[in-house]
Amino acid sequence: MLPWVMTFNATSLDGRITGFDADVNLYYQLASEMNADAVLMGSKTVLNGFNAKSGQLSEESQEDFQPRGMNNEEKRPLLVVPDSRGKIRIWSEVRRMPYIKDIIVLCSRSTPKEYFDFLDERFIPYMIVGYEQVDLETALDELNLQFGVKRVRVDSGGVLNGVLFQTGLVDEVHTLIHPSLVGTGRDSIYYTGLESPADNIRLKLVNVDKLEGGLVYLTYHVIKDL
Ligand SMILES: NC(=O)c1ccc[n+]([C@@H]2O[C@H](COP(=O)([O-])OP(=O)(O)OC[C@H]3O[C@@H](n4cnc5c(N)ncnc54)[C@H](OP(=O)(O)O)[C@@H]3O)[C@@H](O)[C@H]2O)c1
């Protein structure tokens, strides 16, 4: 069974996801209220968040090379990251984030063998799903089957969101609108390169919250059946 998938982005009034001062504390407070069992985060978003470059290694200790158990009953969400090219090497630092119970790296059959060795040495769990890129539908299905994941929050930019929307995997869209105009055409929450109105994702508004500081928090359901 596929989990319920929710995107959540902080945006400017003109729909940009970068280039303005997002209220990060409020974003993560609202995110924690979404009761997700897993957070699906893009590899670039992870690297940006840790100010790291592709392939960069973080400081490691003996502890990072020890096995650890995973308790499925634990309330904290799993962090799930598609990284088919093996770009992220700062897992020991990522793993220390207090709000996650563990990490699952999503790889594909084209992921370099050397990356699997890297993950194995550190006992970092991974799944091999798909040939070139990660097959996200299979990954979501497996997360439900193996770890009981029922609700997924996507913490990502327009590329991963775009793939998820295009493959019909998104159920709910959350947007926290900030009172600023960025004024550039880049970094939309949803990027596919498609321009026909027929390709638009149809949405039903389910909630509007007017928050302090001029922010507006919107929740939509994706209309899947025409
Ligand atoms: N304002 C907000 O709410 C917000 C939230 C999150 C992020 N951001 C910003 O968004 C930007 C990054 O966004 P982004 O979308 O460019 O990068 P991203 O979030 O890292 O998304 C790219 C991810 O999608 C995967 N992917 C790409 N094509 C795929 C396909 N065909 N099938 C399966 N998986 C695929 C990539 O996997 P591979 O590595 O395997 O290719 C990668 O993990 C950053 O600037 C970040 O700061 C803003």
Ligand as a Chemical Component Dictionary entry (heavy atoms), coordinates in Angstrom:
data_LIG
# 
_chem_comp.id                   LIG 
_chem_comp.type                 NON-POLYMER 
_chem_comp.pdbx_formal_charge   0 
_chem_comp.three_letter_code    LIG 
# 
loop_
_chem_comp_atom.comp_id 
_chem_comp_atom.atom_id 
_chem_comp_atom.alt_atom_id 
_chem_comp_atom.type_symbol 
_chem_comp_atom.charge 
_chem_comp_atom.model_Cartn_x 
_chem_comp_atom.model_Cartn_y 
_chem_comp_atom.model_Cartn_z 
_chem_comp_atom.pdbx_ordinal 
LIG N1  N1  N 0  11.452 26.566 0.591   1  
LIG C1  C1  C 0  11.284 25.274 0.844   2  
LIG O1  O1  O 0  10.256 24.869 1.382   3  
LIG C2  C2  C 0  12.354 24.306 0.475   4  
LIG C3  C3  C 0  12.268 22.996 0.945   5  
LIG C4  C4  C 0  13.264 22.087 0.557   6  
LIG C5  C5  C 0  14.286 22.503 -0.300  7  
LIG N2  N2  N 1  14.338 23.786 -0.721  8  
LIG C6  C6  C 0  15.391 24.230 -1.654  9  
LIG O2  O2  O 0  15.212 23.507 -2.869  10 
LIG C7  C7  C 0  16.469 23.396 -3.536  11 
LIG C8  C8  C 0  16.721 21.949 -3.920  12 
LIG O3  O3  O 0  15.647 21.496 -4.639  13 
LIG P1  P1  P 0  15.803 20.491 -5.873  14 
LIG O4  O4  O 0  14.438 20.050 -6.198  15 
LIG O5  O5  O -1 16.656 21.129 -6.914  16 
LIG O6  O6  O 0  16.700 19.333 -5.280  17 
LIG P2  P2  P 0  16.282 18.166 -4.305  18 
LIG O7  O7  O 0  15.282 18.603 -3.333  19 
LIG O8  O8  O 0  17.482 17.562 -3.767  20 
LIG O9  O9  O 0  15.608 17.109 -5.311  21 
LIG C9  C9  C 0  16.347 16.350 -6.149  22 
LIG C10 C10 C 0  16.146 14.898 -5.684  23 
LIG O10 O10 O 0  15.257 14.287 -6.581  24 
LIG C11 C11 C 0  15.796 13.054 -7.004  25 
LIG N3  N3  N 0  15.377 12.846 -8.399  26 
LIG C12 C12 C 0  15.571 13.688 -9.444  27 
LIG N4  N4  N 0  15.011 13.169 -10.563 28 
LIG C13 C13 C 0  14.464 11.986 -10.203 29 
LIG C14 C14 C 0  13.746 10.992 -10.910 30 
LIG N5  N5  N 0  13.485 11.104 -12.213 31 
LIG N6  N6  N 0  13.317 9.912  -10.239 32 
LIG C15 C15 C 0  13.568 9.783  -8.917  33 
LIG N7  N7  N 0  14.230 10.698 -8.177  34 
LIG C16 C16 C 0  14.683 11.796 -8.816  35 
LIG C17 C17 C 0  17.296 13.197 -6.868  36 
LIG O11 O11 O 0  17.839 11.926 -6.677  37 
LIG P3  P3  P 0  19.331 11.562 -7.204  38 
LIG O12 O12 O 0  20.268 12.233 -6.272  39 
LIG O13 O13 O 0  19.305 10.077 -7.099  40 
LIG O14 O14 O 0  19.411 12.071 -8.615  41 
LIG C18 C18 C 0  17.411 14.068 -5.618  42 
LIG O15 O15 O 0  17.394 13.313 -4.432  43 
LIG C19 C19 C 0  17.523 23.863 -2.567  44 
LIG O16 O16 O 0  17.871 25.194 -2.924  45 
LIG C20 C20 C 0  16.793 23.853 -1.224  46 
LIG O17 O17 O 0  17.331 24.750 -0.318  47 
LIG C21 C21 C 0  13.398 24.690 -0.363  48 
# 
loop_
_chem_comp_bond.comp_id 
_chem_comp_bond.atom_id_1 
_chem_comp_bond.atom_id_2 
_chem_comp_bond.value_order 
_chem_comp_bond.pdbx_ordinal 
LIG N1  C1  SING 1  
LIG C1  O1  DOUB 2  
LIG C1  C2  SING 3  
LIG C2  C3  SING 4  
LIG C2  C21 DOUB 5  
LIG C3  C4  DOUB 6  
LIG C4  C5  SING 7  
LIG C5  N2  DOUB 8  
LIG N2  C6  SING 9  
LIG N2  C21 SING 10 
LIG C6  O2  SING 11 
LIG C6  C20 SING 12 
LIG O2  C7  SING 13 
LIG C7  C8  SING 14 
LIG C7  C19 SING 15 
LIG C8  O3  SING 16 
LIG O3  P1  SING 17 
LIG P1  O4  DOUB 18 
LIG P1  O5  SING 19 
LIG P1  O6  SING 20 
LIG O6  P2  SING 21 
LIG P2  O7  DOUB 22 
LIG P2  O8  SING 23 
LIG P2  O9  SING 24 
LIG O9  C9  SING 25 
LIG C9  C10 SING 26 
LIG C10 O10 SING 27 
LIG C10 C18 SING 28 
LIG O10 C11 SING 29 
LIG C11 N3  SING 30 
LIG C11 C17 SING 31 
LIG N3  C12 SING 32 
LIG N3  C16 SING 33 
LIG C12 N4  DOUB 34 
LIG N4  C13 SING 35 
LIG C13 C14 SING 36 
LIG C13 C16 DOUB 37 
LIG C14 N5  SING 38 
LIG C14 N6  DOUB 39 
LIG N6  C15 SING 40 
LIG C15 N7  DOUB 41 
LIG N7  C16 SING 42 
LIG C17 O11 SING 43 
LIG C17 C18 SING 44 
LIG O11 P3  SING 45 
LIG P3  O12 DOUB 46 
LIG P3  O13 SING 47 
LIG P3  O14 SING 48 
LIG C18 O15 SING 49 
LIG C19 O16 SING 50 
LIG C19 C20 SING 51 
LIG C20 O17 SING 52 
# 
